[in-house]
Amino acid sequence: MAPAGAGSLRFIMTQETPAQPNFFGLNIAPDLLAQIEKLGYKIPTPIQQKAIPVGVNGEDLIGIAQTGTGKTLAFATPMLQRLAISKGKGLVLLPTRELALQVDETLQKLGKMYGLRTAVLIGGASMGTQIRMIKNRPHVFVATPGRLIDHLQQKTVSLAEVQVLVLDEADRMLDMGFEPQIKKILAVVPKERQTMLFSATMPEKISQIARNYMKQPVRVEVARSGTVAEQVDQEMFVVQKADKLRLLDRLLSEYHGTVLVFSRTKHGAKKIAVSVRAMGHSAAEIHSNRSLAQRKEALSGFKTGRYRVLVATDIAARGIDVTGIELVINFDLPNQAEDYVHRIGRTGRAGQKGKAISFASPEQRRDVQAIENLIRIRLPIKPIGELPAHRPNAARDQVDRVEWQPRRPSRFSHTRGNFPARRPARSASSVPQPSTASVGQPGTKPSRPHGQKRFRSAIAHHPDQYGGDTRPKKGSKPESREHVRYFR
């Protein structure tokens, strides 16, 4: 049921107002303002300049801005200030584990010195550890929808005290199929709350959520939906699928900074990472087949410079804040044109220059047109030029080497230790035959040629040779203990 007053939107466009020289004048509390200054934030971004005052006043908010423009600080600052006054709890919903960990890191930097406690509820982590964090009475829950539903079903968490709800990257959560979970969560949280929704695009489903679950939200739109950062230089290569790795090899030689490579599938990401390592570059991979610990290690190594190349699926296309990425390569075009905006938004962040290069096959003309219609820019197509020679497939060579290695003898093999040698195979003439003198005589049993089952089959099919079918009939008792021994 829609809250009272829901349905109308008020718009604030930031292009018409000059940038605020600093964070003073945004109605931020002095202690929180001092912490922001200490963290090195000097000049607010356009989304921060317009969203923070609205959020501090307690109004519902829809923030539309390109990725990499500081949306996390735009909702974290007013949320912490509101919670400090109301003594309630906050809930931040995000689409991916990595984004949840990043938001938690920002919240810890802002409020840890003031005693802020958070609980990160994400898949892939221990439920027991998360339950202990919940029992510690956190001020803010940072969660992905699926894991939060798990806790709600097990009744390990209560959202009755939530007063500030944040839906970050809401369009991505809807694209990932989290709409049923989001509606369940919105039905559980108190109706008297502040809701802030942030995204880079504004599809119709988000407008429906705003109409049904928000109270007269203020829409702060820094740039039109689908706009990419002006600092990102974009270009495209039309290349056959078989030549993509060779073109990637050349680009990694031409650019010397950190590189983020996007693949459409997780299996493709793994193959690309193996090939990049064969080219002599340090590389890590992030996709859904990697555990949470592996994904955290890969992202941490990419941030610290241990890995020069990070190969990822669209799981890393949203909100991963890694500064200084020189080049983003779309090895595969995304399934949806909106994901192109978030992919190339990993470079050119915080006013820095960036480069984005996409590979497209000749039959992907419609996908390219969909991207160009969204960003309203015609992507320049560059000539491929000369490509390096094919490199050997390191993964296949490794498999071949493993397959042709000699097998290590088992410790139970007859060739090791003082084990007796194998017995020679028995010929047909050496198989003992039943004695004719004992056939049909009571109290005697024929010798078993190769075991009990074979013997039972033999006497069933050759009763004349083995003295008749000696199996006990149905409903009768055996005549001697000899039969009991064989047929029990």
Summary of the structure (lengths in Angstrom):
residues: 488
radius of gyration: 34.5
end to end distance: 71.3
largest distance: 117.0
contacts: 1476
relative contact order: 0.10
helix: 41%
strand: 15%
